[in-house]
Amino acid sequence: MRLLRLLDGLDEIQAQGAGNPECVGLAYDSRRVTPGKVFFALPGENTDGLEFAADAIDRGAVAIVAERKIDAVAGAEWILVPSARRALAQAASVYYDGPSKNLKIVGVTGTNGKTTVAYMVRHLLRQAGVSTGMLGTVEYDLGNRIFPATRTTPEALELQHLLAQMRDAGCKACVMEVSSHALAQCRVDGVDFDAAVFTNLTQDHLDYHGDMVSYFETKASLFEFVDRREPPGLAILNVDDEHALSLVPRLTGKPLLYGTSSRAAVRGTGLQPAADGTLFDLNLRGDISRVRLPLIGRHNIHNALAAAGVALELGLESKVIREGLESMPPVPGRLESVVAGQPFVVLVDYAHTDDALRAVLKALRDDTSGRLIVAFGCGGNRDAGKRWLMGEAAGLLADEVIITTDNPRREDPAEIARQIGSGFKSVRGEAVEIELDRARAIDEIIRRARPGDTVLIAGKGHETCQEIGETVMPFDDREHARATLAALGYGE
């Protein structure tokens, strides 16, 4: 593909050279440049891609796409653009022949619930016979193969390649989680979204976005992709979340509202906790039926309503939606049970914000006859403002709490625990128990459990490693809980 064809459609480009070389691929990591590739010099938080332009040319790059030129670096065409990230996203789409135009693309954004909603949408579409891929926090499902995810929303080049593989595998749809980082970094700019879901907005990632206004506006930008279609695409909004609801007057098209209030077109009422899930009345634009969702918690009813709204807007019949929700398999690391014949419940959940932890603890409180015992921590080098709030939530809703580590990274784990503990003490008037060794913390809460108790291991969910300093070591809450139960003499 010729360079100018690759960049066709980009605005305000300045070509520093008269050539139009043949391009054999794209790269934004100079170490992946081979002769004939175009190198995109992306600005980063810690490094600038321009620092590696000379290395890219030495490796055979035929062009450098950047926001400014380094005059001392010669040997390739220079293409100057307002945004190198946006240029990469659009060029990657062109290079892979616009794969999103051949797929029904559903984007899911929000602070909590993205993963579960994505799993549910995939399940419902497949129940209707629609071959559907998925990209998200846990895994990438390309239709013919599944492998662990490297990040919630891949970088633009990998994203377009994955979509192309879905298309080539015969997929007709893709549901993808869209993180705020991905939106801020233009990773999805080359994606043609048919529908978008806004689940909710609570405090998270303020270390990156600065404040809640910026965080919201970044999330909201997903709907610009949907709304600029002709006719406008589908917007599915949580009527019970004030941030989601504030998007309504911004949209050209008419959104579908879901939730528990009377304004919702897809509505859930009559919630009744059950041992094996949650019963509720599902109202699909007036078509009402009693549904047993095999997942617990009010938050999962909202997730189910979001997925049902997507399915309804995409033309699925009410019967298929109902049956799909009732056959919904568990989602990895989302209130995932660890069962070894013990007379108490052990659950692993990804809850890593105060809102998510609060929702999970409330759901478990309804189903627990004994004590609710929880171990959790907060990530290092991430939004520190939520630590106090998570400690407060645990202090209010759990009977026993142990604060431990959760990917402390380059921060002092003891200081993170102290900040969480201050929130706990604000409501309990006493210091929280701290065990910085996560394995020992899990051992302890399981050893304490008696018949009727519920043990919650929160924060990491599906994750299989622990980041301490510069070291990434294998650690899976689920596997460690199984080992602890086995050591106590339990076994299936």
N, C-alpha and C positions, 0 to 999 in steps of 0.2 A: 504494500500500500504506500502511495506517495505521501510525503509529509504534509502537503497542503490539503490533501483529501482527508487525512487524519484530523486536521485541525479545522475542517470545514464547519462553519456554524459558530465558531468562537468569535466573540466581539472584541474589537479594539486590540487586535494582535499587531505586533510590529516585527516584521521579518528582517533580521540583521544579516542579510546575505541574499544572493540571487538564486541560490540553488533550491531544488525541490527533490531531495534524495528519496530513494526507496527505503521504506522502514520495515523492519522485520519483527518489531515488537516494542513494548514500552517497559520502562523501569523507573522507579523512584528511589531505589537503593543502588548506589553505584556498584556495589559488589555483584549485582545481578545483571549488569550491563554486559552484553556480548556484541560483537561487530554488527552494525546495522540497526541497533535499537535507538529509540529516543529516550533521553533522560529528563525527567521532570524534577526540578530542584524545588522541593517543597519546604516552606518555612515550618519550623518546629518550635516546641516550647524550649528545648535545650540546645538544639543545633539547627543550622540552616543548610538546606540541601545544596546551596551554592558552594559551600565549603568542599563539596565532593565533585564539583563540575569537572575539574581537571582530571580527576581519577576516572570519571565516566568517559571522557574523551580518550584517555589513554587506553581504555578497555574497548574502544571502538564505537562510541556513541556518534551518530551522524547528526544529531541536533540536541540542543539544550533548550528546554522550555522553562522559563524563569520569570520572576517579576522584575528583575533588573539584571544587567549584564556586568560581568567582570572583564574589563578590557584586557587584562593580562592573560586571560585564558582564551586560547585560539585553537582552531583545528576542527570546528564543527559549526553548523548553522545555529544561530541564536534566535529564538522566538520569544519575544517579550509579551507578557499577558498581565492583566490586572490581578488575576488570582491563579497561581499555579495549581492549587488544589482543584479549583473548578475546571481548569483546563484538563487536568488528568481525568477527572470524572467523565467529562464529555468525550474526550479522546478515547478512553477505554470503551465507552459505549459504541463509538464508531468502529473501533478496531474489532470488536466482537459482534459486529453487525446488529446492534440494537436489540439484544436479547429480551429486554423487558417489554418490548412492543409485541412479542409473541407469547407473553404470559399475562395472566391476570395477577397483578401485583397488589398485595394487601400489606400496608405498613402499620405496625403497632408501636405507639410511643406512649410515654407516661413514666412515672417514677416506679410504681409497683404494678405487677400483674402482666407485664409484657410477655414473659415466657409462657405462662399458663394460657393466656389468650391465644398466643401463636399456636401452641399445641392443640388447643380446642378447635381453632379454625381449620387447621390441617386435617384433624380428625373428621370434622363435619363435612368438609369438601370431599374427602376420600369416601365417606359413607355415601355420598351422592354420586360416586363414580368418577370424580374429577381427580386426575393424577396431579398431586400437589407436592411441591418441595417446600423446604423451610430453612431459614437462616436465623440463628438466634444465639442466646447466651450459652446454651448447653451443647448444641450440635448443629452441624450443617447436613441437611438431608437433600440430596440432589435427585431423588427419585429412584436411582439405581444403586446408590451407595450412601452410607451415612458415616460421618467421622466427627470427632470432637471439635467444637468451635475454638478458635483462637481468640476471638473477641466478639462482642455482641453483634456489631455491624462491621463487616470487614472493610479494609481500605478499598477505595474505588476500583483499583485495578483488579484485585482479587474478587471483589463483589461482582463485577461484570463477567469475569471468567466463570464464577460459580453459576450465575444466571444462564450463561451460554451453555454450560454443561447440563443444567436442568432442561433447557429448551431441547438440546440434542438428545436427551434421554427420554423425551416424549412428555414431559410435564406440561400441563396446561395452566397451572397457577403456582404462585409462590407467596407464602406468608413470611414476612420478615420483621424481626424486632428492629426498631430504629432508635438508637441511643442519641442522647443530646450531644455527645461528643461527635458522633457521625454527622449530625446535622451542622454543627458548628464548623466542622472540618470539610464540609462539602462532599462527603463520601457518596451520598446518594443523589448528587446533582444530575447524574446521567440516567436515573431510573424513572421510568414512566409509570407512576403509581395510579392504579385504578380506584383504590380505597385506602382510607387511613382511619385508625382508631386512636382516640385519646382516652386512656384509662383513668388517670388521676395525676395530681401533682402535689408532692410533699417534699420536705427538705432533703436534698441530697446533692452531691457534686458542686457545692458552693465553693469548694477549693478551686474549681475550674471556671465556673460561670460568674462568681463574685457575689451575686445576690439573686433572690427569688424572681425578680422581674426579668433579668437576663436569662435565667434558667427557663422560665415559662416561654419567653419569646422565641428561644431556640427550639423548644419542643413544638411550639405553634407553627414554626416555619414549615413543618412537614405538610401542613394543610394547604400551603401555597402551591405545592406540586399538584395536589388533587384539584384544587379550585381553578387552576388555569387551563385545565382540559376543556375541550369543546365537544359536547356539553360538559359541565363540571362533573368531576368524579364524586365518589361516595365518601361522606364524612360520618363516622359513627362516634358519638360523644356521650360520655357519662353525665347524665343529667344531675346526678347527686354530687358532682364535683364542680365547685364554683369556677375553677380555672377552665375546665373543659367547656362549661356552659358559656363562658365569656367569648368563646370562639364563634358562637352562632351568628352575631351581627356582622362578623368579618367575612362570612362565606357568601359566595354568589349562589351556590346551590343550596337546596334544603337538606340539612343534616338529619340523620336518624338519631334520636335520643333514646338511650337505654338507661335503666336503673330501677329504683323502687318507688319513685314518686309518680304522681298521677300524670305528669307531663310526658312520661316515657312512652314511646310507641312500642318498644320491647321492654316489658315490665315484669319484675319478679315480686310476688307478694306471698303472704302466708308461709313464711319460712319456718321450718320445723327441723331442728337437729335430730339426726338419727344415728344409730351406732355405725352404720356403713355409709354415711354421707349426709345429705341434706335434702329434705322434701320442700318443694315450693310450687306455687302456681305460676306457670309460664304464660304470659300474655303476648302473643305475636300479632300485633295490630288487631286485637279483638278475638283472635283464636286462642282460647284459654284451655289449658290442660294441666293436670298435676304431674310433676316430674320428680324423679328421684335422681339427683346428681350424686355420683359416687365419690364426692369430695366434700370435706367439711368446711364450714366457715362462711359467714356472710360475704367476705371478700371474694370467695370463689363463686358465689351467686352472681356478683357483678362481672366476674370474668366470663362466666357462662353467658350472661346476657349480652356482653360485648361480642362474643363469638357468634351468638344467635343472630345479632343484628347484622353482622357481616354476611352470614349465610343467607339471611332473608333478603338483603339488598342484592345479593348475587343470584337470586332466583331460586334458592332451594325451597322445597315444600316444607310446610310446618311439620308434617309427620317425620320427615327425614331429620329435621333439626331436633325434635324431641327424642327420637330414638338414638341419635348421635350423642346427645348430652347424657343419656342414661347409660350408654356404653363407653363413656369416656375413660380411658386408661389413666393410671397415675402419672404425674409429671415428675421426672427425676429431681430430687432435692427440694421438692415442694410438699411439705408435710408428708415426707416419705417415711413409711413405717419400717422399723427394723424389728423383725419378728423371729424369736427363737424359743417360743413356748413360755415366755415369762408372764407372770400374772399382772403385769403393768404395761403401759404403752410407752414405747420409745419412738420418737419422731425426729427427723432431721429436716430443717427448713432453711431456705436462703434468706429469710427476713434479715435485712441489714440496714433498714431505716426505722425510725421510731414508729412511723405509721404502719409499716408492715409488721413489726414486732407486736404492736398493740393489737392489730387485727387478728394475728395468729393466736395470741394469748387469750383474747376474748373468745375466739372460736373454741379453743381447747377448754376454757373454763366451763363452757356449757356442757361439755361431754365428759368432764372429769369428776368422779365421785370422791376421789381422794385428794392428794396434794398435787399442785402444779409446780414442777421443779425445772429450772432452766439454767443453761450455761450459754454464754455468748460473749462476744467481744466486738470491737470496732476496728476497721482497717486503719493502718498508718498511712501518713501522707495523703489523706483523703479528707473530706469535709469533717472538720472537728466539731462543728456546731451541733451535730446530731448526737454526739456522745452523751451529753447531759440528758437529752430528751429520751434516749433509749434506756438510760439508767432509771429515769423517772417512770417510764412505761413498765419496766420490769418490777420496780418497787410497788407499783399500784396493782399489778395484775397477777404476779407470781407469788407462790408461797415461799419458795426457797430459790435463791439466786447465787450463782457463782460467776464472777467475771473472769474471763480468760483472754487469750490472744486470738486475733483473727487477722492474719496477714499484717503484722506490725510494720513491715518494710523497714524503713530507715528511722522510724520513731522509737522512742523509749517505751516498751510495752507497759512498764509500771505507770508512766505518766498517762497513757491512754486509759488504763484501768482506773486511775485516780479520777479522771474527768467523768468517766461513766459513773463511778461510785458517788460522786457529788450529786448527781441526779437522783440516784437511789436513796441517798441519805435525806434528801429534801422532802421525801414523802414517808420514809420509814423511821427517821430520827436515829438511825444507827448505821454503822459502817457495813458495807457489803463485804461478803467473803470474796477473796481474790486468790486464784490459782493460775499463774501465768503459763504453766505447762498445759496446753490444751488437752493432751492425752490424759493427764491426771485429772483434769477437771471433768472430762467425760466419764472416766472411771468412777469418780466420786459421786456424781449425781445418779448414776445407774446403781451403784452400791446402796445408796440411800433409799431407793424406791421400794415401796411396799405395794401389796395388791390394791388396785384401784387408782394408783398414782399415774400421772402422765409426766414423762421426761421429755423435754424439748432441748435439742442441740441446735442452736440458731446461728445464722450468719453466713455459713459457707455453702450449705446445701449440696449441690452437685459437684462442687470443686474437689479436686484431687491433689492439691498441693497447699503448702503453707509457705508464705514469703516472710523470711526473717532476715533483716539486713539485706545483703546482696545475694543471699542463698535462697533457692527455691527447693524445698524438700517435699517428697511425697507425703501426703496426709489426706485421708478420706474419712470424714466423720462417720459415715455409714459403716465402713469396714472396721473402724476402731470400735464402734459401738457393738458390732457383732462379736469381735474378739473379746470385749469385756464381758458380754453376756455368756460367751462360751467359757471363759475363765471362772464365772460364777456357777457353772454347771448347767446352764440352759442350752438346749439344742433342739432343733426341729426333728 
